[in-house]
């Protein structure tokens, strides 16, 4: 969360608490933060798994840096260059930036976290001040964090625009090779983000936003039927549906499960959700008065993208190609 020129070794301080008070582990999370610091603004994104695999990116106006950590090992690249082994301390640097995971591991919500430098780098540590705690499916996570360097008082303020927990689907095996793993972790984050756009479009009753990421023809399974619809047909249907509903609640009630193929051309996300609001549809209301509605579904979103030439890997944006859903009794 600090500029990469801040090259110190970080290690997280152990929580001094009863393990029974600790929350359930956070399996996977995609996070995006807009950052302001002494030398300008930048954006960071992380996709991290509980086993220590983390994809980290930092985008400045004039450059982009990518890091990958696997436990205590790390790789780096600038721009589109190849990944190379990173300098000592990089893995700890990456893990120290995974603030949502660090915070989720503590009983809380904690007001601050502390990161310690190795003694050969001066000893003075980093304090992370946490704020703006909000519910993220099954736990509270901080949506604001300020890193304070105790050596010089520099402050880096992070405002999280996305904190999206997910679970890696059983049977979904990720590659070991750094560049391939970096790509697949990015795909997991992209699918979690695509799902959040689906949820946000429903909350806003915005049919155009809902359909924007879809293929020309999609396949739909529901109510015991398998059908297809063109984008225009689907848009017309969703405009009629969402145009008569205003949601007061449209949320995930379980952490979504995500999978991606080894070549990055196919992916899916399974979710469980609940909704509430009012409907002015003729079948649910009288004389235009809104009637309360509430329901719950589980569904699977299906995504695809083409192979990328000589790379033999998926390339470009993920496109929604289908959906299979069932309503909770």
Backbone bond lengths (Angstrom), bond angles and torsions (degrees), N, CA, C in turn:
res aa  C-N    CA-C-N  psi(-1)  N-CA   C-N-CA  omega(-1)  CA-C   N-CA-C  phi
1 X - - - 1.438 - - 1.517 112.43 -
2 X 1.305 116.34 -9.92 1.444 120.88 172.35 1.514 109.03 -100.92
3 X 1.324 116.67 163.42 1.455 119.20 178.77 1.524 109.76 -59.03
4 X 1.317 116.24 147.84 1.452 119.91 -174.99 1.523 112.58 -68.35
5 X 1.326 118.23 -16.79 1.454 119.32 175.87 1.530 110.73 -68.81
6 X 1.320 116.59 -13.67 1.470 121.21 176.16 1.510 107.67 -81.90
7 X 1.347 115.87 86.11 1.460 120.76 -167.62 1.519 110.85 -101.69
8 X 1.344 116.15 77.60 1.448 120.79 176.03 1.519 108.80 -117.84
9 X 1.329 114.91 163.84 1.450 120.05 176.60 1.507 108.28 -91.67
10 X 1.330 116.89 127.26 1.453 121.84 -178.48 1.511 110.22 -113.13
11 X 1.312 116.90 144.18 1.455 121.47 169.73 1.504 108.26 -142.25
12 X 1.325 116.66 139.51 1.449 119.61 -177.20 1.510 110.35 -78.70
13 X 1.329 115.61 140.85 1.450 120.02 177.02 1.510 109.70 -75.31
14 X 1.303 118.10 140.00 1.461 122.05 179.92 1.513 109.95 -67.76
15 X 1.321 115.77 141.37 1.457 121.00 177.73 1.528 109.34 -71.53
16 X 1.317 116.95 130.56 1.452 121.81 177.70 1.522 108.40 -98.12
17 X 1.321 116.35 81.08 1.456 120.63 -176.35 1.506 109.14 -155.98
18 X 1.304 114.62 166.56 1.453 121.30 177.04 1.517 108.64 -69.94
19 X 1.357 119.82 124.27 1.461 120.99 -179.83 1.523 112.93 -56.18
20 X 1.330 116.90 -26.92 1.465 119.58 179.62 1.516 112.03 -66.41
21 X 1.363 116.33 -21.39 1.465 119.76 -179.65 1.520 112.61 -86.82
22 X 1.328 117.20 -10.18 1.460 120.37 -176.36 1.528 110.74 -73.13
23 X 1.343 117.57 142.16 1.461 119.78 178.19 1.513 111.67 -70.38
24 X 1.340 116.13 167.62 1.460 120.92 177.10 1.527 109.23 -60.97
25 X 1.324 117.89 145.63 1.472 120.15 -178.67 1.530 111.58 -59.07
26 X 1.312 115.63 145.95 1.452 122.78 174.18 1.523 107.16 -86.18
27 X 1.331 117.88 114.28 1.468 120.28 -172.32 1.518 112.48 -72.62
28 X 1.312 117.26 -54.04 1.455 121.64 179.36 1.515 109.45 -144.11
29 X 1.325 117.56 152.19 1.459 119.95 176.85 1.521 110.12 -154.77
30 X 1.331 114.75 139.69 1.458 122.37 168.08 1.521 106.95 -103.89
31 X 1.327 116.71 129.92 1.460 120.39 177.62 1.518 110.04 -132.51
32 X 1.326 114.89 144.60 1.458 122.01 175.53 1.516 107.96 -135.92
33 X 1.331 116.25 132.75 1.459 120.47 -178.82 1.514 110.73 -134.41
34 X 1.310 115.50 141.55 1.457 122.64 170.66 1.521 107.15 -97.61
35 X 1.334 116.08 128.76 1.456 121.68 -167.59 1.521 110.65 -122.04
36 X 1.323 115.34 140.07 1.467 120.99 170.89 1.520 108.22 -125.74
37 X 1.339 115.20 136.73 1.459 120.45 -177.94 1.510 111.05 -147.87
38 X 1.321 116.89 -174.49 1.466 120.74 -176.14 1.515 114.39 -60.17
39 X 1.347 117.23 -26.16 1.467 119.91 -177.19 1.519 113.27 -112.11
40 X 1.321 117.36 22.86 1.455 120.11 174.69 1.519 112.72 119.62
41 X 1.328 114.66 -164.13 1.459 121.35 -176.37 1.526 110.16 -113.91
42 X 1.321 115.59 154.64 1.457 121.90 175.80 1.514 108.34 -160.09
43 X 1.324 116.08 175.36 1.460 122.78 -178.68 1.521 108.61 -124.73
44 X 1.312 116.90 136.15 1.454 120.86 173.66 1.529 109.78 -117.46
45 X 1.329 116.19 146.43 1.457 123.10 173.53 1.520 108.54 -134.40
46 X 1.326 115.70 138.60 1.450 121.25 175.09 1.518 109.63 -132.46
47 X 1.322 115.34 143.96 1.455 122.68 164.84 1.513 105.41 -125.14
48 X 1.323 116.91 117.40 1.456 119.04 -175.60 1.517 111.35 -129.64
49 X 1.332 115.24 148.68 1.455 123.47 176.43 1.520 109.14 -116.97
50 X 1.333 115.94 157.93 1.458 120.90 -175.20 1.524 112.62 -64.77
51 X 1.333 117.69 -21.77 1.466 120.47 -177.89 1.528 113.20 -84.81
52 X 1.333 117.96 6.45 1.453 120.81 175.22 1.514 115.62 96.34
53 X 1.329 118.07 6.49 1.463 120.75 174.82 1.527 108.27 -87.58
54 X 1.327 116.57 122.32 1.462 121.50 -174.36 1.522 110.10 -137.81
55 X 1.313 115.57 130.66 1.469 122.57 170.30 1.524 107.18 -102.90
56 X 1.329 116.28 127.46 1.464 121.89 -176.74 1.524 108.42 -128.33
57 X 1.316 117.00 132.28 1.465 120.72 174.59 1.512 109.48 -133.68
58 X 1.308 115.39 147.69 1.459 122.00 177.72 1.523 107.95 -135.83
59 X 1.325 115.80 121.78 1.461 121.18 -175.31 1.519 110.11 -115.74
60 X 1.327 115.16 114.63 1.458 123.47 174.62 1.533 108.31 -100.64
61 X 1.326 118.14 166.44 1.468 119.59 178.78 1.521 113.47 -55.77
62 X 1.339 117.86 -29.16 1.466 120.26 -174.43 1.527 114.55 -116.13
63 X 1.331 118.40 3.12 1.466 119.18 -178.84 1.528 110.41 -165.06
64 X 1.326 113.79 162.17 1.457 120.97 176.20 1.528 108.13 -136.88
65 X 1.308 116.33 132.27 1.455 122.03 179.80 1.515 109.46 -120.67
66 X 1.334 115.84 136.63 1.464 122.24 179.70 1.526 108.94 -118.53
67 X 1.325 115.90 135.32 1.453 121.94 175.83 1.521 109.09 -129.12
68 X 1.301 115.83 149.87 1.460 122.00 175.67 1.517 107.76 -134.10
69 X 1.339 116.41 128.34 1.458 121.50 176.68 1.515 109.36 -117.65
70 X 1.328 115.26 136.55 1.465 122.19 171.31 1.521 105.39 -127.69
71 X 1.311 116.21 97.61 1.453 119.40 -174.41 1.509 110.56 62.07
72 X 1.343 117.04 -121.28 1.457 121.77 -177.99 1.529 113.63 -92.37
73 X 1.329 117.58 1.47 1.460 121.89 179.47 1.527 110.13 -103.35
74 X 1.321 116.07 152.61 1.462 119.36 -177.65 1.527 110.83 -149.72
75 X 1.340 115.27 154.44 1.453 124.05 176.97 1.524 107.80 -133.75
76 X 1.332 116.37 157.68 1.459 120.61 -178.21 1.513 110.34 -142.60
77 X 1.325 114.97 159.76 1.460 120.50 170.91 1.518 108.31 -156.55
78 X 1.318 115.86 153.54 1.454 123.75 175.44 1.516 108.02 -110.94
79 X 1.311 117.41 129.07 1.454 121.09 -179.59 1.511 111.64 60.59
80 X 1.337 116.78 -128.47 1.460 121.81 -178.41 1.519 112.65 -101.26
81 X 1.312 117.89 12.50 1.463 121.14 179.48 1.522 110.51 -66.15
82 X 1.328 116.11 167.54 1.461 121.10 179.29 1.521 110.29 -73.85
83 X 1.329 116.21 154.44 1.455 120.81 175.62 1.526 109.57 -71.84
84 X 1.331 114.64 139.81 1.460 121.23 175.98 1.524 107.52 -132.17
85 X 1.354 117.47 154.93 1.465 119.23 176.58 1.523 110.72 -54.93
86 X 1.330 116.09 134.89 1.460 121.12 -176.69 1.522 110.83 -88.12
87 X 1.319 115.48 163.75 1.458 121.11 -179.75 1.525 110.58 -66.96
88 X 1.333 115.68 159.39 1.463 121.34 -179.49 1.524 110.20 -56.12
89 X 1.314 115.80 139.90 1.458 121.07 178.70 1.510 114.66 93.11
90 X 1.343 117.85 -10.05 1.463 119.93 -176.94 1.523 111.83 -65.81
91 X 1.338 117.37 -41.04 1.459 119.38 -179.86 1.520 110.89 -60.46
92 X 1.339 116.62 -43.98 1.461 119.56 177.62 1.525 110.88 -63.83
93 X 1.330 116.34 -36.42 1.467 121.42 176.28 1.523 110.42 -59.41
94 X 1.342 117.06 -45.84 1.461 121.56 -179.63 1.521 110.69 -65.15
95 X 1.332 117.32 -49.83 1.468 120.12 -179.00 1.530 111.01 -62.06
96 X 1.328 117.03 -33.36 1.452 119.97 178.08 1.508 113.81 -68.33
97 X 1.333 116.25 -17.96 1.460 120.73 177.57 1.523 113.12 -88.37
98 X 1.313 117.29 -7.00 1.470 120.94 -177.24 1.535 109.28 -85.11
99 X 1.334 115.44 62.86 1.462 122.03 -172.80 1.526 113.07 -58.14
100 X 1.346 120.65 -45.10 1.464 118.38 179.29 1.528 112.63 -57.13
101 X 1.326 117.04 -40.45 1.470 119.72 179.04 1.529 111.05 -68.24
102 X 1.321 117.68 -43.15 1.455 120.81 178.58 1.529 110.77 -61.06
103 X 1.341 115.95 -43.13 1.459 119.66 -179.42 1.524 111.63 -68.23
104 X 1.351 116.00 -38.32 1.464 120.04 -178.16 1.518 112.09 -66.53
105 X 1.339 117.27 -22.31 1.460 121.15 -178.20 1.526 112.54 -81.88
106 X 1.335 117.35 -8.12 1.467 120.45 -177.63 1.519 110.88 -104.63
107 X 1.325 117.81 144.67 1.467 119.04 169.52 1.519 108.27 -60.30
108 X 1.260 116.88 147.60 1.464 112.30 -174.69 1.510 115.03 -174.65
109 X 1.334 111.36 -151.51 1.476 126.32 15.01 1.530 112.45 -80.60
110 X 1.325 117.91 132.96 1.468 119.85 177.86 1.524 111.09 -72.34
111 X 1.301 116.19 147.81 1.465 121.07 178.29 1.516 111.94 -83.05
112 X 1.339 117.06 -20.54 1.457 119.91 -177.79 1.518 110.27 -158.54
113 X 1.314 114.75 158.50 1.459 123.58 172.46 1.522 107.30 -123.97
114 X 1.317 116.56 158.15 1.457 120.65 177.65 1.519 109.50 -127.66
115 X 1.312 115.59 133.53 1.455 122.89 175.29 1.519 107.83 -116.11
116 X 1.326 117.37 136.94 1.453 121.10 -174.81 1.513 111.49 -109.90
117 X 1.335 117.84 137.50 1.456 123.06 171.50 1.519 109.77 -82.14
118 X 1.315 115.16 154.54 1.453 118.96 170.92 1.527 108.58 -68.69
119 X 1.309 116.77 154.35 1.463 120.63 -175.94 1.521 112.65 -62.83
120 X 1.349 117.73 -28.18 1.464 119.11 -179.66 1.519 112.02 -75.11
121 X 1.337 117.73 -6.42 1.462 121.06 175.83 1.528 111.34 -108.76
122 X 1.306 117.17 16.15 1.457 119.40 173.47 1.505 114.74 109.58
123 X 1.331 118.04 -18.23 1.452 120.35 174.92 1.513 115.61 82.79
124 X 1.330 118.39 -38.78 1.464 120.56 -178.19 1.518 109.32 -59.97
125 X 1.325 117.04 139.50 1.453 120.50 -171.80 1.507 114.48 -103.70
126 X 1.331 113.72 -166.52 1.452 123.41 178.11 1.522 107.63 -120.16
127 X 1.300 116.71 132.92 1.458 122.69 174.07 1.526 108.23 -107.12
128 X 1.326 117.06 131.97 1.464 121.62 176.90 1.519 108.37 -110.95
129 X 1.319 116.30 114.07 1.464 122.11 178.55 1.529 108.47 -89.05
130 X 1.324 117.46 125.31 1.459 123.20 -174.06 1.525 110.89 -106.96
131 X 1.341 115.85 141.73 1.467 120.03 -179.18 1.526 109.69 -156.05
132 X 1.334 115.37 176.61 1.465 123.78 176.98 1.528 111.27 54.90
133 X 1.312 116.04 56.85 1.458 121.08 179.16 1.523 109.85 -74.57
134 X 1.341 115.37 131.69 1.470 121.12 178.46 1.524 109.34 -137.59
135 X 1.332 114.71 159.17 1.455 119.78 179.83 1.519 109.91 -74.29
136 X 1.333 116.30 132.37 1.464 123.10 174.42 1.526 107.66 -124.88
137 X 1.298 116.61 83.52 1.469 126.94 -179.63 1.521 111.63 67.05
138 X 1.347 117.64 -79.06 1.458 120.16 -172.89 1.522 113.64 -118.43
139 X 1.343 117.67 9.61 1.463 120.25 -178.29 1.520 109.24 -160.56
140 X 1.326 115.51 163.61 1.459 121.03 174.42 1.523 108.96 -92.66
141 X 1.346 115.60 138.07 1.461 121.48 178.63 1.526 109.20 -132.95
142 X 1.336 117.33 148.19 1.472 119.93 179.72 1.521 110.97 -78.35
143 X 1.330 116.00 132.52 1.460 120.85 178.13 1.528 112.12 -101.34
144 X 1.324 116.27 5.62 1.464 121.08 173.96 1.518 108.08 -142.80
145 X 1.329 115.88 137.79 1.461 121.41 178.64 1.519 108.30 -146.91
146 X 1.311 116.23 135.95 1.461 121.19 177.03 1.516 109.01 -120.48
147 X 1.341 115.97 119.74 1.460 122.05 176.25 1.533 108.26 -86.11
148 X 1.308 116.41 126.20 1.462 121.72 178.02 1.521 108.82 -117.79
149 X 1.331 116.48 117.77 1.455 122.27 179.11 1.530 108.04 -82.33
150 X 1.329 116.90 114.75 1.456 120.33 -176.28 1.528 112.79 -71.02
151 X 1.331 118.86 -13.45 1.466 120.44 177.17 1.513 111.57 -72.25
152 X 1.325 116.93 -43.60 1.463 119.77 -172.30 1.525 114.23 -130.40
153 X 1.336 117.77 0.42 1.461 120.89 177.89 1.517 114.90 78.84
154 X 1.340 118.04 4.84 1.465 119.49 179.37 1.526 110.30 -63.71
155 X 1.351 115.06 143.03 1.455 121.21 -177.42 1.531 109.96 -125.03
156 X 1.319 115.47 134.06 1.459 122.48 176.61 1.526 107.29 -121.76
157 X 1.327 115.99 115.56 1.466 121.48 -175.34 1.517 110.26 -98.45
158 X 1.345 115.84 122.76 1.458 123.23 -179.53 1.520 109.76 -108.05
159 X 1.321 115.58 127.54 1.456 121.71 172.62 1.518 107.09 -115.44
160 X 1.343 116.71 112.86 1.461 121.32 -176.79 1.517 110.36 -79.96
161 X 1.318 115.58 120.29 1.460 120.80 176.10 1.522 111.50 -88.56
162 X 1.347 117.32 -23.75 1.464 121.82 177.94 1.526 109.68 -143.21
163 X 1.325 115.77 131.48 1.457 123.64 168.89 1.522 105.60 -135.18
164 X 1.344 116.60 102.88 1.451 121.77 -169.97 1.528 110.68 -122.70
165 X 1.339 117.76 97.78 1.466 119.78 176.18 1.526 111.14 -67.85
166 X 1.340 116.76 148.18 1.460 121.58 174.82 1.528 108.44 -152.60
167 X 1.324 115.70 168.12 1.464 122.28 174.47 1.519 108.54 -121.93
168 X 1.312 116.83 138.68 1.458 121.33 174.04 1.522 108.46 -75.34
169 X 1.318 116.93 128.61 1.459 121.08 -176.49 1.519 111.27 -63.16
170 X 1.330 118.08 136.65 1.465 119.94 173.20 1.525 110.33 -55.59
171 X 1.313 116.88 136.78 1.460 120.63 -178.64 1.509 114.10 89.66
172 X 1.334 117.63 -9.70 1.462 120.81 176.72 1.524 107.92 -87.93
173 X 1.329 116.69 108.50 1.461 122.09 -176.12 1.523 109.34 -100.03
174 X 1.317 116.88 126.71 1.458 121.61 179.00 1.527 109.93 -93.53
175 X 1.334 117.61 149.88 1.474 120.49 -177.96 1.516 111.74 -71.27
176 X 1.318 116.06 160.71 1.462 122.39 178.02 1.529 112.07 -92.66
177 X 1.327 117.68 -31.53 1.461 121.47 -177.45 1.530 109.61 -61.45
178 X 1.346 119.24 131.20 1.461 121.13 -170.31 1.524 115.63 -54.80
179 X 1.338 118.66 -49.00 1.463 118.86 -176.62 1.523 111.71 -65.50
180 X 1.343 116.64 -38.52 1.466 119.95 178.36 1.522 111.09 -68.46
181 X 1.328 117.46 -41.01 1.463 120.55 177.92 1.523 110.26 -64.34
182 X 1.317 116.85 -42.14 1.465 121.08 177.47 1.524 110.32 -56.03
183 X 1.341 116.84 -44.13 1.466 120.77 -179.65 1.517 111.70 -65.67
184 X 1.346 116.69 -43.98 1.461 119.29 -177.38 1.527 111.66 -68.63
185 X 1.322 118.41 -37.58 1.456 119.73 174.93 1.525 110.22 -62.27
186 X 1.324 116.31 -39.36 1.463 119.42 175.67 1.515 112.21 -61.22
187 X 1.339 116.48 -37.32 1.463 120.08 178.45 1.525 111.32 -66.10
188 X 1.325 117.54 -40.42 1.460 120.04 177.88 1.525 110.49 -60.02
189 X 1.326 116.38 -43.84 1.455 119.66 177.07 1.517 112.55 -64.29
190 X 1.337 116.61 -40.20 1.466 120.46 -179.75 1.521 111.60 -64.59
191 X 1.337 117.89 -37.65 1.459 120.63 178.89 1.522 110.99 -70.99
192 X 1.334 117.51 -38.09 1.460 119.77 174.56 1.520 110.78 -62.15
193 X 1.328 116.84 -38.64 1.460 121.11 178.69 1.528 110.97 -69.63
194 X 1.334 117.87 -38.70 1.464 120.74 177.26 1.522 110.74 -61.23
195 X 1.328 116.57 -40.43 1.469 120.21 177.53 1.528 110.73 -63.91
196 X 1.318 117.33 -41.55 1.461 119.73 179.15 1.525 110.45 -62.66
197 X 1.325 118.30 -34.38 1.467 120.02 176.87 1.526 110.55 -65.55
198 X 1.336 117.27 -37.04 1.466 121.05 175.81 1.528 109.87 -61.09
199 X 1.314 116.33 -47.03 1.464 120.51 -179.08 1.530 111.06 -64.67
200 X 1.331 117.06 -43.44 1.464 121.03 -179.44 1.518 111.43 -64.59
201 X 1.339 117.84 -37.60 1.461 121.12 178.33 1.524 110.81 -63.36
202 X 1.325 117.49 -39.88 1.465 119.91 175.79 1.533 110.93 -64.81
203 X 1.329 116.75 -45.42 1.468 119.21 -178.88 1.519 111.61 -59.54
204 X 1.340 116.26 -33.32 1.465 121.12 -179.57 1.522 112.55 -90.67
205 X 1.337 118.07 0.07 1.468 122.35 -174.68 1.521 110.77 51.48
206 X 1.341 116.47 43.40 1.462 123.43 -175.06 1.525 109.40 -109.58
207 X 1.328 116.39 94.16 1.463 120.88 -177.93 1.520 111.86 -65.65
208 X 1.311 117.73 -37.50 1.465 120.47 -178.91 1.525 110.89 -62.55
209 X 1.346 117.12 -42.75 1.462 120.03 178.12 1.515 110.90 -65.66
210 X 1.318 117.40 -35.50 1.459 121.17 -179.65 1.523 111.46 -64.69
211 X 1.306 117.29 -39.39 1.465 122.39 -174.12 1.526 111.70 -87.34
212 X 1.326 117.70 -15.92 1.464 121.25 -171.57 1.522 113.29 -56.24
213 X 1.326 118.62 -34.87 1.457 120.02 -176.69 1.511 114.33 -94.73
214 X 1.339 117.36 19.72 1.454 120.18 -174.23 1.521 113.95 -99.53
215 X 1.337 114.42 159.68 1.456 120.99 176.12 1.530 110.23 -74.49
216 X 1.323 115.92 169.19 1.464 120.40 178.50 1.521 110.47 -62.47
217 X 1.316 118.00 -35.86 1.465 122.53 176.02 1.525 107.96 -131.54
218 X 1.334 117.58 130.31 1.453 121.87 178.67 1.526 110.00 -118.89
219 X 1.323 115.02 154.64 1.454 122.40 177.80 1.523 108.94 -106.80
220 X 1.322 116.73 133.64 1.460 121.57 -175.77 1.516 109.42 -127.42
221 X 1.342 115.46 130.94 1.456 121.94 174.74 1.522 108.84 -117.27
222 X 1.328 116.90 126.64 1.456 120.80 179.27 1.514 111.04 -176.44
223 X 1.345 115.18 149.17 1.466 121.39 179.78 1.525 111.44 55.34
224 X 1.319 115.56 33.59 1.460 119.66 177.01 1.509 115.18 76.46
225 X 1.331 117.37 11.91 1.465 121.35 -178.13 1.525 110.41 -124.36
226 X 1.332 115.79 148.69 1.453 123.07 175.10 1.514 107.88 -116.61
227 X 1.336 117.41 119.52 1.461 122.12 -176.32 1.530 109.69 -134.27
228 X 1.324 114.92 167.15 1.461 121.62 172.05 1.519 108.53 -125.14
229 X 1.333 115.48 156.38 1.463 120.67 178.95 1.517 109.18 -148.39
230 X 1.327 116.97 141.36 1.459 120.34 173.47 1.528 108.06 -75.39
231 X 1.324 114.92 165.13 1.459 118.63 178.89 1.527 111.38 -59.04
232 X 1.327 117.71 -42.40 1.465 120.02 -179.48 1.529 111.51 -65.86
233 X 1.336 117.21 -38.89 1.462 119.81 177.43 1.527 111.19 -64.52
234 X 1.318 115.54 -43.92 1.459 119.99 179.76 1.512 110.70 -63.94
235 X 1.348 117.24 -41.22 1.456 120.86 179.31 1.515 110.79 -62.27
236 X 1.324 117.47 -44.62 1.467 120.44 179.51 1.529 110.81 -60.85
237 X 1.332 116.02 -42.68 1.465 119.92 179.65 1.529 110.93 -63.58
238 X 1.325 116.89 -44.18 1.464 120.58 -177.83 1.524 111.58 -70.24
239 X 1.331 117.91 -33.11 1.471 119.25 176.25 1.524 110.76 -64.07
240 X 1.320 116.20 -39.86 1.453 119.17 177.74 1.520 112.09 -66.16
241 X 1.320 115.72 -40.82 1.468 121.06 -178.10 1.530 111.55 -71.87
242 X 1.333 116.24 -54.97 1.458 119.51 -176.20 1.523 112.64 -72.50
243 X 1.330 116.32 -25.86 1.453 118.98 179.49 1.520 113.44 -65.74
244 X 1.327 117.48 -20.44 1.460 120.92 -178.73 1.523 113.00 -103.98
245 X 1.336 117.74 6.65 1.460 121.29 -175.92 1.525 110.42 -128.18
246 X 1.315 115.18 139.85 1.457 121.65 169.81 1.518 107.30 -125.40
247 X 1.339 115.21 114.79 1.449 119.97 -175.44 1.522 111.25 -86.19
248 X 1.309 115.68 137.64 1.458 121.62 168.80 1.526 110.36 -100.14
249 X 1.337 115.88 -14.75 1.471 120.86 179.00 1.515 108.61 -152.75
250 X 1.317 116.88 128.47 1.461 122.62 175.92 1.511 105.96 -153.40
251 X 1.330 116.97 91.01 1.466 120.92 -167.31 1.522 111.54 -137.10
252 X 1.318 115.21 156.26 1.461 121.40 168.79 1.522 108.77 -72.70
253 X 1.318 116.61 136.19 1.456 121.21 176.28 1.530 111.85 -109.14
254 X 1.308 118.31 -1.97 1.458 124.42 172.79 1.519 107.68 -143.83
255 X 1.313 116.76 152.10 1.463 120.47 179.31 1.526 108.62 -65.96
256 X 1.333 118.79 124.89 1.466 121.03 -179.24 1.528 112.55 -60.45
257 X 1.324 115.12 148.46 1.459 122.89 177.11 1.525 107.92 -104.33
258 X 1.340 117.42 131.18 1.461 121.86 -173.20 1.528 109.73 -125.90
259 X 1.330 116.03 142.63 1.460 122.16 175.05 1.515 109.02 -140.48
260 X 1.344 116.16 150.68 1.454 121.54 176.47 1.522 108.20 -142.37
261 X 1.327 116.61 143.47 1.457 120.66 -179.29 1.526 110.64 -70.04
262 X 1.335 115.79 160.93 1.460 121.00 -176.66 1.522 112.52 -60.64
263 X 1.343 117.21 -31.52 1.467 119.97 -179.55 1.521 112.91 -94.66
264 X 1.324 117.91 2.37 1.452 120.80 176.67 1.512 114.71 70.25
265 X 1.325 118.36 27.28 1.469 120.67 178.84 1.522 112.99 -104.63
266 X 1.321 118.98 -19.72 1.456 123.09 -179.85 1.521 109.46 -131.72
267 X 1.312 116.42 142.05 1.455 120.94 177.30 1.511 110.25 -152.06
268 X 1.318 115.62 157.60 1.457 119.71 174.72 1.519 110.34 -146.50
269 X 1.323 114.96 157.31 1.458 122.48 176.98 1.514 108.45 -136.76
270 X 1.333 116.87 128.43 1.456 122.85 178.14 1.520 108.87 -108.20
271 X 1.324 116.61 135.71 1.460 120.43 -176.45 1.517 111.07 -137.86
272 X 1.310 113.67 166.86 1.458 122.92 172.79 1.517 106.63 -133.78
273 X 1.328 117.94 131.00 1.461 119.98 -172.66 1.523 112.18 -142.70
274 X 1.330 115.25 166.82 1.460 122.20 176.00 1.519 108.49 -139.87
275 X 1.339 115.60 146.38 1.460 121.12 -177.80 1.518 110.45 -136.57
276 X 1.327 114.55 152.88 1.462 121.26 173.97 1.518 107.89 -151.40
277 X 1.318 116.22 152.31 1.448 120.49 179.71 1.515 111.19 170.28
278 X 1.333 115.90 -152.42 1.461 121.44 177.81 1.520 109.61 -129.61
279 X 1.334 115.50 148.88 1.454 121.72 -179.64 1.519 109.73 -126.41
280 X 1.339 115.40 139.00 1.467 120.67 174.10 1.519 110.96 -110.58
281 X 1.335 117.66 14.09 1.459 120.78 176.94 1.519 109.57 -63.39
282 X 1.346 117.82 142.52 1.464 120.53 -176.38 1.526 113.79 -54.36
283 X 1.337 116.85 -35.70 1.460 118.22 -176.69 1.518 113.27 -74.98
284 X 1.346 117.40 -12.65 1.462 119.25 -178.17 1.516 113.42 -118.72
285 X 1.337 118.79 -1.09 1.460 120.23 -177.34 1.520 110.25 -141.25
286 X 1.299 115.37 165.47 1.460 122.13 178.93 1.517 109.55 -124.26
287 X 1.340 115.54 132.55 1.456 122.57 176.56 1.530 112.12 53.86
288 X 1.345 115.89 36.76 1.454 120.12 174.45 1.507 115.26 78.13
289 X 1.331 117.48 -1.94 1.460 119.76 -179.88 1.520 109.68 -76.54
290 X 1.310 116.48 137.94 1.447 119.99 179.39 1.516 111.85 -70.75
291 X 1.312 115.40 137.14 1.457 121.42 178.26 1.527 108.48 -112.65
292 X 1.333 117.41 139.72 1.466 119.26 179.60 1.520 111.59 -65.88
293 X 1.311 115.52 142.24 1.457 121.68 176.08 1.522 108.52 -131.63
294 X 1.300 116.43 153.90 1.467 122.02 175.19 1.519 107.57 -158.17
295 X 1.318 116.53 136.10 1.458 120.41 177.97 1.523 109.58 -159.22
296 X 1.323 115.61 170.50 1.460 121.96 178.75 1.524 109.04 -142.80
297 X 1.319 116.32 143.26 1.460 123.00 -179.04 1.525 109.71 -136.89
298 X 1.301 115.58 159.70 1.465 122.39 157.80 1.516 105.92 -120.24
299 X 1.322 116.42 149.58 1.467 118.94 177.59 1.524 110.42 -155.63
300 X 1.319 114.82 166.36 1.460 122.59 175.44 1.516 107.73 -122.38
301 X 1.326 116.59 123.90 1.462 122.42 175.45 1.531 108.41 -94.40
302 X 1.329 117.33 133.25 1.460 123.07 -177.86 1.523 109.55 -110.56
303 X 1.344 116.27 133.68 1.462 121.63 -176.71 1.526 110.21 -132.17
304 X 1.338 115.37 153.12 1.467 120.69 178.06 1.522 109.48 -150.23
305 X 1.346 115.00 163.32 1.462 122.19 172.23 1.524 107.10 -161.06
306 X 1.335 118.06 159.84 1.468 120.27 -173.70 1.516 112.95 -80.22
307 X 1.339 115.07 164.02 1.456 120.99 171.65 1.522 110.15 -67.92
308 X 1.335 115.31 150.33 1.458 120.08 -175.90 1.505 114.22 -103.99
309 X 1.319 117.70 70.71 1.453 120.96 172.83 1.514 113.42 59.72
310 X 1.349 116.37 -130.27 1.462 121.79 -174.47 1.519 112.83 -71.02
311 X 1.350 118.26 -15.54 1.458 119.79 -176.46 1.525 111.99 -73.40
312 X 1.316 117.67 -23.88 1.451 119.97 -176.74 1.513 113.19 65.72
313 X 1.338 116.98 22.18 1.460 122.63 -178.97 1.520 109.78 -126.79
314 X 1.328 115.76 154.85 1.451 119.78 176.10 1.511 111.33 -60.62
315 X 1.314 116.47 145.85 1.454 120.78 -178.48 1.519 110.17 -141.18
316 X 1.332 116.17 155.88 1.458 120.80 178.87 1.517 112.24 84.94
317 X 1.327 114.76 -171.57 1.459 121.06 -178.07 1.529 111.30 -78.44
318 X 1.323 115.34 148.10 1.451 120.48 172.86 1.524 110.30 -70.72
319 X 1.326 116.87 138.92 1.467 123.18 -179.18 1.520 108.62 -118.94
320 X 1.325 116.47 129.60 1.463 121.00 177.62 1.533 109.92 -69.65
321 X 1.339 117.11 124.12 1.463 120.51 -177.93 1.525 112.86 -116.77
322 X 1.345 118.41 -4.73 1.451 118.46 -179.97 1.504 112.79 178.43
323 X 1.336 114.65 172.46 1.460 122.04 -177.30 1.506 108.88 -156.17
324 X 1.339 116.02 136.76 1.456 121.24 173.72 1.518 107.41 -126.29
325 X 1.352 117.48 125.05 1.462 120.08 -172.34 1.513 111.99 -135.26
326 X 1.311 114.62 157.40 1.476 120.65 174.35 1.532 108.24 -145.70
327 X 1.332 115.40 137.91 1.459 120.41 179.87 1.517 110.27 -86.13
328 X 1.331 114.91 140.50 1.460 119.42 178.23 1.542 108.84 -72.16
329 X 1.338 116.71 132.90 1.482 118.62 -179.69 1.525 111.28 -61.24
